[in-house]
Amino acid sequence: MADRANPFESLQEQIDDAAASIDAAPGVIERLKNPERVLETNLTFERDDGSLETVRAYRAQFNGDRGPYKGGIRYHPGVTRDEVKALAGWMAYKCAVVDIPYGGGKGGVAIDPSDYSDAELERLTRAFATELRPIIGEDRDIPAPDVNTGQREMNWIKDTYETLENTTAPGVITGKAIDSGGSEGRVEATGRSVALAARETFDWLGRDIADATVAVQGYGNAGSVAAALLDDLGADIVAVSDSSGGIHDPNGFDPRAAKQYKSETGAVGGYGDAAEITNEDLLTLDVDVLVPAALENAIDRDLAADVAADVVVEAANGPLTPGADEVLSERDVYVVPDIFANAGGVTVSYFEWVQNRQRFHWTESRVNEELERVITGAFDGIVDAYETYDVPNLRIAAYVVAIGRIVDAYGQAGSWP
Ligand code: NAD
């Protein structure tokens, strides 16, 4: 990618862009551009053949002004200290923009989990939980799943923490299985907030989401749920893709049936009467809504010039390079930013934590109603900042809201020592 950036530098640029509209001393903004602390550690664990292996692991705690740190743990060979720091920052701003009482955190282990057996992954995860134990806790830092981790890893971390602390503390981690204290609605939450974000944006633009055509890049958890819920709102899903390519039917198709087909065959390609297209074709289709829901940097500056959608709703974290962001902003394409659009996941993680603290399990309809209240309220706040500060795009408006909330909390706490 021509303008692929170091994610931590991208984060810092985004803060600088928004800081121009915020009344805060430079020293206060500076502390919002770097994490408060980063744990960088070795994990030494036993392989199945009896040998010992050591891998690097990280946990960044970005900002604790509004509450405990919160963010996922990813297992991926590309994990670096800078990536974890950037992702922790995005979590801090994501929690602030939807006004849930957390600061940001993120953890990662630089491995390809497919190289290890389940038993090896359990030993490695428990080794990581042991290293994390002094700095996590229900009121300190609450990890969650991220790339290549899920309920299983969360259950192992919870069990290791509770065993070492000699307590029960389900709220030390979210994204757990329901029987281990997980929440209804968590699996669908990210796709649900993406669909709600699209609906709110269309209302604001004086358009009806029921008349929209939609293309979704990345048909995993976030993308397939967003497609199904947008279909429920009356929109036509005309194209979806996964890592092996995409499908397009201008008349629209049933996104749940396409998901079922992918579960059975491993890919969306070949579904129904839809034509097969490349991912690049999908990203430049003439649709009303484009939902990038795969990985970061999916759209670069060159591709952005050919994006034909009116609205881009970011389900993935960081799917636009900074160059693409600039081009789409100049072309007046509305980009609904990731820190808001995909915040449903962390919001329902917050509900999981609240339920764990209450020792009380909410119904799915209560979870979904509360989520809708949070997302619609957050959108109103972003639009208000967009109009009040006359900033160039919704992303900067979202950062203005988020940074403003963190700066206020910091100011109210006072500076000490
Ligand atoms: P997932 O693994 O379930 O799905 C990812 C999908 O993207 C898969 O279908 C994969 O085939 C596809 N993909 C990968 N590379 C692709 C490419 N080059 N072109 C097209 N498709 C490609 O992951 P997910 O949980 O749905 O997460 C997707 C994105 O959403 C990530 O950026 C993640 O950080 C973000 N996100 C997810 C959550 C959540 O709760 N799941 C929350 C916030 C943000």
Residues whose N, C-alpha, C, O or C-beta is under 5 A from the ligand:
A	BS01	NAD	T190 Q217 G218 Y219 G220 N221 A222 G223 S241 D242 S243 N279 A293 A294 L295 A315 A316 N317 N342 G345
